[in-house]
Amino acid sequence: MNGGWTNTHLFGANAEIKFTIPVGKFFTYELMRETFQNDFEPLSKLYAGFLYDDPMTFKCNQQGFPDLPEWLRFTQRHPYDNGFLYGTPTSPGKSVIEIFAVNKRSYETARHILVLKITAEKMLPYQAEFFIQLREIEKVLPPPVQDEIKQDLQKLWDTEALEIVNMSNALDRGGRVPLPLAGHFEGVYVKVGSEEYFSECLLSVLTPEHQRQCAAGSKVKVPGECNFCNIPSNCITWCSTELIDLTQREPEPPAPTVGSGILEAGEDFSPPESPPSRDYFPDYMVTVIVPLILAVVLCLLLAYIMFGRREGLWVSGQQCAALIQIQLYHHQTIHGNTDELRGMAANRGVPPPLSTLPMFNSRTGQRASPLQSDSPSIPLILAQHDPYSDTLPR
């Protein structure tokens, strides 16, 4: 994090932090949760020394814009972690960054202002980019970790005049998301620069032997004097090392000169020739006529399959008459058999069961005469007597 000054209002309610950053130098600013926690606590807790450890989320954007500048990035892995603003400016200017902290316990908010003044400075001519596979971006942004990485690279470069130019997450460079398991990391690209030329250890990555080993996927043999990795998690991947010599780059061609648009005296304007005429009939044949012919052919083929190839569909008139006669004969036969069964049932000589006769007593077996029961002279009370009782009327 580069030097700067702070202009903070009472309890950080509208804090304003200012920094001056040279172009081409890496900038890091850590959003401390403790600093914003003071904004959320009342005076009694501040004086008593008792503070909560609340989860917080940060939202950062350029003032007047919905997002950050192109060169500036923000990361925060968990609400209980600090946030980081980091990046390398590419052109001079001034940026005002708004930082909003949201307390996830009380849902209070605090706002800080970060003013970044970017000054012009010459780029370091010799730069190198390394890939650290066993690291994640938020783990290398704290200044102590940056110093550890820088010390190893100073020994590799064989110079102390070394500056970190940029750090970027491998996911931002097209890397794959690792598995959520222990020992799997996203990876970080670290770019450093210096005024001094590359060391012999760095120039070894340009040798044909080194490039052949990397292309074959075999383990790269690194000389013992070039292995300056004190911490295993800070070791670089040699096959992903890239050397950048800005002194050898060709200057960009100048931009084309834009004329005034006014012809010089005595010159005639010659407009471009009209394009030749084009015949659209072949296009019409291909796009309209050919599909129409194909549709007609398919319809005829379908009609032939549906009506011309079905067996038993067309029969003669005599066959139809024969079929009708057979159906009528079956119908007449069914009616005759029904009448015959009914006549046989009516001529049976078996007397009907007593239970079917009127005035039959199921308990005594006695029955009354149908004529007596049907006479209109039977009293009403006698007519309503239960026929199934043990006594009969006298």
Beta strands, then each sheet from edge to edge (+ up, - down):
strand 1: 4-7
strand 2: 14-22
strand 3: 27-31
strand 4: 56-62
strand 5: 72-75
strand 6: 83-87
strand 7: 93-103
strand 8: 109-119
strand 9: 126-132
strand 10: 163-169
strand 11: 188-194
strand 12: 242-245
sheet 1: 1+ 2- 8- 7+ 4-
sheet 2: 3+ 6- 5+
sheet 3: 10+ 11- 9+ 12-
end
